[in-house]
Amino acid sequence: MSPRIEPAKAPYAPSVARTLERLKTPGDQALSLFRTLARDERLFARFTGAGLLDKGHLTLREREIVIHRVCALNGCGYEWGVHAAIFAAAAGLDAEQLAATVEPGVASCWGPREALLIAFCDAVNARADIDDDLWRRLAEAFSEEARIELMMLAGFYRTVSLLANGLRLEPEPFATPFPAG
């Protein structure tokens, strides 16, 4: 399967070129997702300005659990594989835990706080809502700002999943293969 829209090629607009240089991952160029969005300077700027990979109200591990689970729930092997290759080791996610992000339900490899994140992802992916019981449990474990960040993170990576899947992006050469679920 080939991409539905080919990534843009250099020369890029100066602002796009600066951002792409900053977003380089393993290899000699930025992700094909970024280069495809670079076809339109406005869309590229909006997308790259909305990232949540900085130090926020969640730990790296919490952030990556949410990203992996949301991508897995949406069948987005492209982004799941990128994050597994680049961030999983630093986040302390082992092979069993990465595989568990793809499996239905909450696996026994998660601690209580991590299991809560999995339940959160499952709920917001299924209903784009959080019931009162889940909200209460989240409030016991996470600050108000962290709960807002969780919702933004889940929504952003659902959008990323739609883009990668809808564009039929091929896996990056360095990406971890998406487990067959």
C-alpha positions as CSV (number, residue, x, y, z in Angstrom):
1,M,0.0,0.0,0.0
2,S,1.5,3.4,-0.9
3,P,0.7,6.8,0.6
4,R,-2.3,8.6,-0.8
5,I,-0.5,11.9,-0.8
6,E,3.3,12.0,-1.2
7,P,5.4,13.9,1.3
8,A,6.5,17.4,0.2
9,K,10.1,17.7,-1.0
10,A,12.7,20.4,-0.4
11,P,12.9,23.3,-0.9
12,Y,10.4,24.1,1.8
13,A,9.2,27.5,3.0
14,P,11.7,28.8,5.5
15,S,9.5,28.4,8.5
16,V,8.6,24.8,7.5
17,A,12.3,24.0,6.9
18,R,13.3,25.3,10.4
19,T,10.6,23.2,12.0
20,L,11.4,20.1,10.0
21,E,15.0,20.4,11.0
22,R,14.0,20.5,14.6
23,L,11.7,17.5,14.2
24,K,14.3,15.1,12.7
25,T,14.1,11.6,14.1
26,P,16.4,8.7,13.4
27,G,17.5,9.0,9.8
28,D,18.2,11.9,7.6
29,Q,14.8,13.6,7.5
30,A,11.7,14.3,9.4
31,L,8.8,11.8,9.6
32,S,6.8,11.3,6.5
33,L,3.7,12.6,8.5
34,F,5.4,15.9,9.0
35,R,6.7,16.1,5.4
36,T,3.2,15.3,4.1
37,L,1.7,18.1,6.2
38,A,4.5,20.4,5.0
39,R,2.7,20.6,1.7
40,D,0.6,23.3,3.2
41,E,2.4,25.8,5.4
42,R,-0.7,26.8,7.4
43,L,-1.8,23.2,8.2
44,F,1.8,22.3,9.1
45,A,2.1,25.2,11.5
46,R,-1.2,24.4,13.2
47,F,-0.3,20.7,13.6
48,T,3.3,21.2,14.8
49,G,2.2,24.0,17.2
50,A,-0.2,21.6,19.0
51,G,2.3,19.0,20.1
52,L,2.3,17.8,23.7
53,L,5.8,16.2,23.8
54,D,7.2,18.8,26.2
55,K,7.4,18.5,30.0
56,G,3.9,18.9,31.1
57,H,1.7,17.6,33.9
58,L,2.3,14.0,33.1
59,T,5.4,11.9,33.4
60,L,7.0,10.7,30.2
61,R,5.8,7.2,31.0
62,E,2.2,8.3,31.5
63,R,2.3,10.3,28.3
64,E,3.6,7.4,26.3
65,I,1.1,4.9,27.8
66,V,-1.7,7.2,26.6
67,I,-0.2,7.8,23.2
68,H,0.5,4.1,22.6
69,R,-3.0,3.1,23.8
70,V,-4.8,5.7,21.7
71,C,-2.8,4.8,18.6
72,A,-3.4,1.1,19.2
73,L,-7.1,1.6,19.7
74,N,-7.2,3.4,16.4
75,G,-5.1,0.8,14.6
76,C,-2.4,3.4,13.9
77,G,0.7,1.2,13.6
78,Y,2.6,4.1,12.0
79,E,2.6,6.4,15.1
80,W,2.6,3.6,17.6
81,G,5.8,2.3,16.0
82,V,7.4,5.7,15.9
83,H,6.8,6.3,19.6
84,A,7.8,2.7,20.5
85,A,11.2,3.2,18.7
86,I,11.9,6.7,20.0
87,F,10.3,7.0,23.5
88,A,9.5,3.6,24.9
89,A,12.9,2.8,26.4
90,A,13.2,6.3,28.0
91,A,9.6,5.9,29.4
92,G,10.5,2.5,30.9
93,L,8.0,0.6,28.7
94,D,9.1,-3.0,28.1
95,A,8.1,-5.4,25.3
96,E,5.3,-6.8,27.5
97,Q,3.8,-3.4,28.3
98,L,4.1,-2.2,24.7
99,A,2.2,-5.4,23.5
100,A,-0.4,-4.7,26.3
101,T,-1.2,-1.4,24.8
102,V,-2.6,-3.3,21.8
103,E,-4.5,-5.9,23.7
104,P,-8.1,-5.4,24.8
105,G,-8.7,-4.7,28.5
106,V,-6.3,-3.9,31.2
107,A,-3.3,-6.2,31.4
108,S,-1.8,-7.4,34.7
109,C,1.5,-5.7,33.8
110,W,0.1,-2.3,34.7
111,G,0.2,-0.7,38.2
112,P,-3.0,1.0,39.5
113,R,-2.2,4.4,38.1
114,E,-1.2,3.0,34.7
115,A,-4.4,0.8,34.6
116,L,-6.4,4.0,35.2
117,L,-4.7,5.6,32.1
118,I,-5.6,2.5,30.0
119,A,-9.3,2.7,31.3
120,F,-9.3,6.5,30.5
121,C,-8.0,5.8,26.9
122,D,-10.6,3.1,26.3
123,A,-13.4,5.3,27.6
124,V,-12.6,8.5,25.6
125,N,-11.8,6.5,22.5
126,A,-15.2,4.7,22.7
127,R,-17.4,7.6,23.7
128,A,-15.4,10.9,23.6
129,D,-16.5,11.3,27.2
130,I,-15.6,10.4,30.8
131,D,-18.3,9.0,33.1
132,D,-18.5,10.3,36.6
133,D,-16.9,7.3,38.3
134,L,-13.9,7.4,36.0
135,W,-13.6,11.2,36.5
136,R,-13.7,10.7,40.2
137,R,-10.9,8.1,40.0
138,L,-8.9,10.4,37.7
139,A,-9.4,13.3,40.1
140,E,-7.9,11.2,43.0
141,A,-4.8,10.4,40.9
142,F,-4.2,13.5,38.7
143,S,-4.3,17.3,39.1
144,E,-6.9,19.3,37.2
145,E,-4.2,20.4,34.8
146,A,-3.1,16.8,34.2
147,R,-6.7,15.8,33.5
148,I,-7.0,18.5,30.9
149,E,-3.7,17.4,29.4
150,L,-4.8,13.8,29.3
151,M,-7.9,14.8,27.3
152,M,-5.9,17.0,24.9
153,L,-3.3,14.2,24.5
154,A,-5.9,11.6,23.7
155,G,-7.6,13.9,21.3
156,F,-4.4,14.9,19.5
157,Y,-3.3,11.4,19.0
158,R,-6.7,10.3,17.7
159,T,-6.2,13.1,15.1
160,V,-2.7,11.8,14.4
161,S,-4.1,8.3,14.0
162,L,-6.7,9.5,11.5
163,L,-4.0,11.4,9.5
164,A,-1.6,8.5,9.4
165,N,-4.2,5.9,8.7
166,G,-6.2,8.1,6.2
167,L,-3.0,9.1,4.3
168,R,-1.9,5.4,4.3
169,L,1.6,6.4,5.6
170,E,4.1,3.6,5.3
171,P,6.0,2.7,8.5
172,E,9.2,4.7,9.1
173,P,12.3,2.5,8.5
174,F,13.3,2.8,12.2
175,A,9.9,2.2,13.7
176,T,9.1,-0.7,15.9
177,P,6.7,-3.1,14.1
178,F,3.1,-2.9,15.3
179,P,2.1,-6.1,17.0
180,A,-0.6,-8.2,15.3
181,G,-3.5,-7.8,17.7
